[in-house]
């Protein structure tokens, strides 16, 4: 039979609200008789999706919406084929993926050193000028060594955000590799929208604003930026003269929540449905940059992290992609990216420079989304969106949580560790939490990034709907460990303090004596440890039994 769900476009506006209506978790299978229709049955599609391993496997078959390409419909014709209008009514086989996805536990990291609302000129703290924050110190100076702190806490991966594409990141990647962390770097908003901190990119001749000019074609812009990134630490030239990726580079994030950023872009460029063309053309540009520099050897995974918002205007909703409707958190945005890669000309009106986009999708692409909801919301109640993903056409494409904080009621610091434990169970396909996320307890989730390492004081308490200061595990204390370095070409001549850290209360303040904190709950679940003095601020009261001798 063919997996056909009715169109779910119920609104022309994208909803920020969390959807709480339950969703029917069975897929409706329409008979594949002749074009006049057939009988209708309802069943649950079961899959055998498992975490990918390092064993060799044949390359995945190219996925097609043609009936003949699907084993369950190979002997049938008619309704299961896409109509002339391009409406997706493909059969039940899932998109094959040959991605090797190593399980991970990560941390979102943006160590902006300001304790007040601030508009940074450059927030690329991966660059050398920020080494006092993430490194052990240079020339005999004391560094805070955030990367070592994260490793000691129990994580194995760090996700970074906006960067200056022309700045060198070799030292950061080298130190990450030394302490045993993989890195998930991303692009700044500047190449796409011309917003955010430019980090001197506008002076270096790198292009910008591709998302709001040139018909949203970002190939050339991202090719230029990624070529610079590859030349400044992401790759290394070996003794044989060949250029290969730095071994610490794990996943490259092409964009973060592009669909939401388009929503808040001034008209006429606020069409969220263009997010897929922006990302797919950016992927095309990334491939061109790799080819231009002749990058050899193993290559990192690729993603574009979407939000947990709904997207009624996404094209996959209009095309009735199975399992997707206008009330589906994250699913429509992720489906748009797949459909854009599968047929960029028909779905996006984009002609790629590289012909192997689908091959790249099936060998390197992973889905990722940011979520601030408890795990129960995405697997067991509300829209059960991750379970729907697991059972749908993309269920074999590995998935991770780009940002996981669950830091709104009913989750508080005292039970945040329980959420981390459940996330670990889902990743390992173990326990009741995993069983709720997919058939037979199997699901494609292979990791998550705890959000976030440090309170973002610089955003201000009123930003992001008043939630921006809720997420940080650590606050900034009153003792400076050293200063960042000036760089007139990017961050300017100012220097900033690397403050000691303390496990903070919600919104970044000092917790009451004995109160639970996000940081303490996290390290308890991960069986790690909190930073000690001098990196951790000295406690303001005598240590009590069970304390880890840091700030209370």
SULGI-V825147 format. One record per helix or strand. SS is the DSSP state (h for helix, s for strand). FROM is the first residue (numbers start at 1). LEN is the number of residues. If there is no record, write none. Layout:
BEGIN
ss:SS from:FROM len:LEN
ss:SS from:FROM len:LEN
END
This chain:
BEGIN
ss:s from:2 len:2
ss:s from:27 len:4
ss:s from:34 len:1
ss:s from:37 len:1
ss:s from:40 len:4
ss:h from:67 len:3
ss:h from:71 len:3
ss:s from:91 len:1
ss:s from:104 len:5
ss:h from:128 len:7
ss:h from:146 len:8
ss:s from:157 len:3
ss:h from:170 len:10
ss:s from:182 len:3
ss:s from:186 len:1
ss:h from:190 len:4
ss:h from:210 len:3
ss:h from:214 len:3
ss:h from:219 len:16
ss:s from:235 len:3
ss:s from:243 len:3
ss:s from:249 len:1
ss:s from:251 len:6
ss:h from:258 len:6
ss:h from:272 len:21
ss:s from:295 len:2
ss:s from:301 len:6
ss:h from:315 len:4
ss:h from:331 len:12
ss:h from:344 len:5
ss:h from:357 len:8
ss:s from:365 len:1
ss:s from:367 len:5
ss:h from:375 len:5
ss:h from:385 len:7
ss:s from:399 len:6
ss:h from:413 len:15
ss:h from:431 len:5
ss:h from:439 len:3
ss:s from:445 len:6
ss:s from:454 len:1
ss:h from:457 len:3
ss:h from:463 len:4
ss:s from:474 len:10
ss:s from:487 len:1
ss:s from:492 len:1
ss:s from:497 len:7
ss:h from:518 len:9
ss:s from:536 len:1
END
